[in-house]
Amino acid sequence: MDKSNATILVCDDEPHLREMVCEYLEDKGYPVREASNARTLHTTLASEEIELVILDINMPGQDGLTALTELRKHHDVPVIMLTAASEVVDRIVGLEMGADDYLGKPVDLRELEARIKATLRRRPTEANVEPANEEGLSNRVAFGDFYLDLESAQLVGPDKIEVPITAMEYSLLRVFSVNEGRVLNRDQLLEQAHDRGWEPFDRSIDLRISRLRKKIERNPTKPEIIRTVRGIGYIFGSECS
């Protein structure tokens, strides 16, 4: 898939904002679909191939966070949340529930475009998954009872069923695969996962790892696969002293 031609679905109940964003993205060459509510969002995702969703949190009826929860049951499409600038709690909850990024309102269209490009770059596809042997990795990397298939960019559970993960979660697992036994701080994780769009003080990496632990750890409150090294960062694999 040509990332510059990725089809984007814009879901926002404010007609002026929705039309402004759609017009801007169309001018940049993106095919765009519109949704004014969560119902249309779900219908469009079920009937069309969408590469990225821009989703407003504060919508009447089913709000954005509820829509995101429902969406994640069936789709692993990247999602960028639009939030009020002061709603920090909404941003945190959105990341915990599987959003790939967020952007505060009022929307800066150039920043939105940059975040779209960054999110699509992280998206694992047949075209952009690097050959496993270039980094000395086998095609499959074990994470406890799960394994990451680097050729298909899938996380597979002990029952051989694919576990849905977001683009950023895949990037993080791959980074840990390459750095098994090494302690990585937050900056290193963000740098290697190509996610430098976050502010230096942002703790989003902790939320993402917490979400990953819920998927791969037997007891997420006492992680054994991706462990915390207090005051430094995280380590996957070898025991740390």
N, C-alpha and C positions, 0 to 999 in steps of 0.2 A: 504493500500500500504506500502510495506517495503521501508523505505526511502533510504536504502543503495542500493536498486535495481531500483531507479527512473530512467526513461529514460530521457537522457539529449540531447538536440539538440544544437550543436555548429555551429554558423553561423559567418564565417569570410572569407574574400576573400584572405587572405594570406595562401597559402597551407602549408607552414612549420609550422606556428603557429597553424593552425587548426589541423593538424596531430599530433603535439606535445601534444596539450590539449586532443584530443580524445584518444590517446594512453595512456596517464597518467590516465584518468578517467576509461578507460577500465581495466587497471591494478588494479584499486581500486574497481572494481566490478560493475561499472555502465554501463548499456546498452547505447550506444551512436549513435546518428545520425549526419550526416554532411550536411552542406549547405554552398555553396560558395557565395551565393547571396540571396537577399530578396525574389526573386521569388520562389526559392527552399525552403526557410524558410516557406513561406505561404502555399505552396503545401504540405509540410511535416506535418505542424500543422493541415491541413484539413483532412489528411488521416491517421494519426497515433496519438496515445495517448502519448503526451509528458508532462513530469512533470516539466521540467525546461529548459529555453532557455539561452544560453550564446550568446550575440549579440554584434558584433563589431559596433561602431558608424561610423567609416570612411570606407565606402564601396562604390565602383563605382556603378553607376545606382541609385537604391533606397538606400539612406543611412540608417544607423541604427536608427536614430531618426524618420525618416519617416516610416520605417518598424515597429517601435514600436507603432506609432500612429495607423497604419492600424491593427496591431496585437490586440491592445486593443479594437478594435471595435467588435471583435469576440471571444477573448480568455482572460481568467484571469490567464493564466499560469505564474508562477514567471519568471522574466527576470533579469539577471545580465548583465550589460553593460560593455564592454571593451572600455576604453578611453585612449587617450594619456595623460601622467602624467600631462602635463601643461594645458590641456583643462578643466579648472574648469567650464566654462560656459556650456559645453556639459554635464558635470555631473549634474549640477543644472537643466538644461532643461530635461534631461533624468528622473530625479526623479519626476519632475513636471508632466511629461507625463505618469508616471506609472511604471517606472523601480523599482525593489525591492532592487537592490544593484548595486554597480559599482566597478570596479577594474581597476587600471591604468596599462598601458603597460610600460616596458616589464612585462609580466605576471609571477608572482611567483606562481608556481603550488600548493604548499602547502597552500598558502593563499587562492587561488581559491577554493581548496577543502574545507577549513574551511568555506568560505562564502557560498558555495553550501549547506553544512550541516546546517548552520544557517538558510538559506533561506527555506530549506525544512522543518526544525523544525517548522517554523512559518506557514507553509502551512496548512490551515484548511481542515481536512478530517474527515470522519466518525470515523476513528480510533483514531485521536488525539484531537478531540473537547471534552473538559472536560464536564462532566455532569453539567448542569446549576445550579442544586440545591446545589452543593457543596459549592458555593460561595453565597448562599442565593439569587440567581437571578431567575426571571421567565424565561421561555424559550424564551420570546421575550422582548427586551428592546427598548423602543421608543426613537428615535432621531428626534424630531419634527414630521413631517408627515411621516417619515420613521421608520422602525423598524429593529433591528438586531435579526435574528433568530439564537439562540445559538446552536440549535440542528443540523441545516442544514448548519450553518456557511454562511448565506446569508444575504445581506442587501436588504430589500424589500421596494419599493416605494409606495406612496399613491395609485397608480394604480394597486397594487399587482404584479407588474413586478419586477424581480430581477435586482438590480443595480450592475454592475460588480465592484468588489473591489479586490485589490491585497492582498496577504498574510499579508503584514505589515499593510495595512489599516484595515484589520479585527482584527489584534492583538491590534491595537490602540483603535478601537471601543470597544473591549472587556475590555481593561484596563480602559477606561472611564466608562464602565458599572459597573465595580466592585468598582470604586472610585467616584461614583456620589456625587456631592456636595463638593468634596475635590480638593484643588488646587494642581496640580502636576507640578513639574519642569521638564526640559528636561531630566535630568539624570534619574529621577524616571520613566518617560515614556519609555525611552530606556531600562532601566533595566527590567521593568515589561513586556515589549513587546519582551524581549529576543533579543535585537538588540545592544549588546555592542561591535559590530565590528567596530562602527564608532569612529572616533577620537573625543576627548572631545570638541574640538572647532567647530566641524561640526554642521551646522545649518540644517541638513537634516530633522529633526523632524518638523521644521517650514514649510518646503515645503510639507511634507506629510499631515500635518493638513490643510494647505491651499488647497490641492487637495481634502481632505475629505469635507471641507466646500463647495466647488463647487458642491458637490454631494448632500449634505443634507440641506444646508442653503437656505432660500428664497432669501437672499441677502448676498452673501459671503463676501462683503466688510463691512457689519455690522452684524457680526455673533451673533446669539442668543442662539444657541445650544451648541457649543464648543467655549467658550469665552476666550480671552486673559486677564491674570492678569499681568499688566505691571511690569517688573522687576522680575517676579517670574516664571510664566508658563501659564498653561491652566486649565480651570475648565469646567466640564460638569454638567448640572442640576441646582442645587440651585443657586440663585443669590449670588454674592460675594460682599462684602462691599468694 
